[in-house]
């Protein structure tokens, strides 16, 4: 069983010398995001089905853009130390890059904003124009997941033992 704390050894093997995030933590980090994308798609489907399709495609594309524009600058790139597992997936498609991770993260994180904002705007519109209990429940579930569960998991599980958290804007 792998410890969540970094194992200090002098070697050149990634994941053998650093913390390896267990699969349950990667799942805990990703399942609420998948749920947010799904509930957001349902809300937007109730507004206009093509918007739900566009949103779902954008959410998938935003993850790939995250891998391309943010992950290559992270110290967890190419290791099993990334709490969301991107550090071991992104290197399959993109090369490591040099740069200041906090600046790159702050500059590029806007690619994720539509995933959070579009369902909120759609939900507000539907609640205002055609209120229903179903939409209110979906909207509340989306907001709790997106604005409480996801940041809470990052702060209290994913980022808690991360050796990169002092320089990471997401952990602050």
C-alpha positions in Angstrom: 0.0 0.0 0.0 1.4 3.4 -1.0 1.7 6.2 1.6 0.2 9.6 0.9 3.3 11.2 2.3 6.3 11.6 0.0 8.9 8.8 0.3 12.4 10.4 0.4 14.7 8.3 -1.7 17.6 9.2 -4.0 16.6 7.8 -7.4 15.6 8.8 -10.9 12.3 6.8 -11.0 9.2 9.1 -10.9 6.6 7.7 -8.6 9.2 5.7 -6.7 10.7 8.7 -5.0 7.7 10.8 -4.5 4.1 10.4 -3.3 1.9 8.3 -5.5 -1.8 9.3 -5.2 -4.0 6.3 -4.6 -6.7 5.5 -7.1 -9.5 6.3 -4.6 -8.2 9.8 -4.3 -8.0 10.2 -8.1 -11.7 9.0 -8.3 -12.7 11.3 -5.4 -11.1 14.2 -7.3 -12.7 13.4 -10.7 -16.2 12.0 -10.0 -17.6 15.3 -8.7 -16.3 17.0 -11.8 -17.9 14.4 -14.1 -21.1 14.8 -12.0 -20.9 18.6 -12.5 -20.5 18.2 -16.3 -23.5 15.7 -16.4 -25.8 17.9 -14.3 -24.8 21.0 -16.2 -25.6 19.2 -19.4 -29.0 18.2 -18.1 -29.8 21.7 -17.0 -28.8 23.0 -20.5 -30.7 20.2 -22.2 -33.9 21.5 -20.5 -33.1 24.9 -22.0 -32.1 23.8 -25.5 -30.8 20.3 -26.4 -28.0 21.6 -28.8 -26.6 23.7 -26.0 -26.3 20.7 -23.8 -24.4 18.9 -26.5 -22.1 21.9 -27.1 -21.5 22.2 -23.4 -20.7 18.5 -23.0 -18.2 18.7 -25.9 -16.6 21.8 -24.5 -16.2 20.2 -21.0 -14.4 17.3 -22.6 -12.3 19.7 -24.7 -11.5 21.8 -21.7 -9.9 18.9 -19.9 -7.7 18.2 -22.9 -6.8 21.9 -23.0 -6.0 21.8 -19.3 -3.6 18.9 -20.1 -2.1 20.8 -22.9 -1.8 24.3 -21.5 -1.4 23.8 -17.7 -0.2 20.3 -16.9 3.1 20.4 -18.7 4.3 23.1 -16.4 3.4 21.3 -13.1 6.0 19.5 -11.1 3.7 16.5 -11.0 3.7 16.1 -14.8 4.8 12.6 -15.6 4.3 11.3 -12.0 1.7 9.7 -10.0 1.7 12.6 -7.5 -1.1 14.5 -9.2 -4.3 14.3 -7.1 -6.6 14.4 -10.2 -4.5 11.9 -12.2 -3.7 14.3 -15.0 0.0 14.1 -14.2 0.1 10.6 -15.5 -2.4 11.1 -18.4 -1.2 14.4 -19.9 2.3 13.1 -20.8 0.8 10.6 -23.2 -0.2 13.5 -25.4 1.9 16.5 -24.5 5.6 17.2 -23.6 6.9 18.7 -20.4 7.5 22.5 -20.6 9.5 24.9 -18.6 7.9 27.9 -17.0 6.4 29.2 -13.8 3.4 27.0 -13.0 1.5 29.5 -10.9 1.6 32.1 -13.7 0.7 29.5 -16.4 -2.1 28.2 -14.2 -3.6 31.7 -13.5 -3.3 32.6 -17.2 -5.0 29.5 -18.6 -7.5 28.4 -16.0 -10.1 30.5 -17.7 -10.6 27.6 -20.2 -12.5 25.9 -17.3 -14.8 28.8 -16.5 -17.5 28.1 -19.0 -17.9 24.6 -17.4 -18.9 26.4 -14.2 -20.7 29.5 -15.5 -22.8 28.4 -18.4 -25.0 26.0 -16.4 -25.5 28.6 -13.7 -26.6 31.2 -16.3 -28.9 28.6 -18.0 -30.3 27.5 -14.7 -31.1 31.0 -13.6 -32.8 31.7 -16.9 -34.9 28.6 -16.6 -35.8 29.2 -13.0 -36.8 32.8 -13.8 -38.8 32.0 -17.0 -40.3 28.6 -16.3 -39.7 27.6 -12.6 -40.0 24.0 -11.7 -39.0 21.9 -8.7 -36.9 19.6 -11.0 -34.8 22.6 -12.3 -34.5 24.0 -8.8 -33.1 20.6 -7.5 -30.8 20.3 -10.5 -29.6 23.9 -10.1 -29.0 23.4 -6.4 -27.2 20.1 -6.9 -25.0 21.7 -9.6 -24.1 24.7 -7.3 -23.3 22.5 -4.3 -21.1 20.2 -6.4 -19.4 22.9 -8.4 -18.9 25.5 -5.7 -18.6 23.4 -2.5 -17.8 19.7 -3.1 -15.2 20.2 -5.8 -13.2 22.9 -4.0 -13.6 21.1 -0.7 -12.2 17.8 -2.1 -9.3 19.7 -3.5 -8.5 21.5 -0.3 -9.1 18.7 2.2 -8.1 15.6 0.2 -6.2 16.3 -3.1 -4.1 19.3 -2.1 -3.7 18.5 1.6 -0.4 16.5 1.3 0.8 18.0 -2.0 4.4 19.2 -1.9 3.5 21.7 -4.7 0.6 23.4 -2.8 2.5 26.5 -1.7 3.1 27.4 -5.4 -0.2 26.2 -6.7 -3.0 28.8 -7.2 -5.7 26.1 -6.9 -4.5 25.0 -3.4 -4.8 28.5 -2.0 
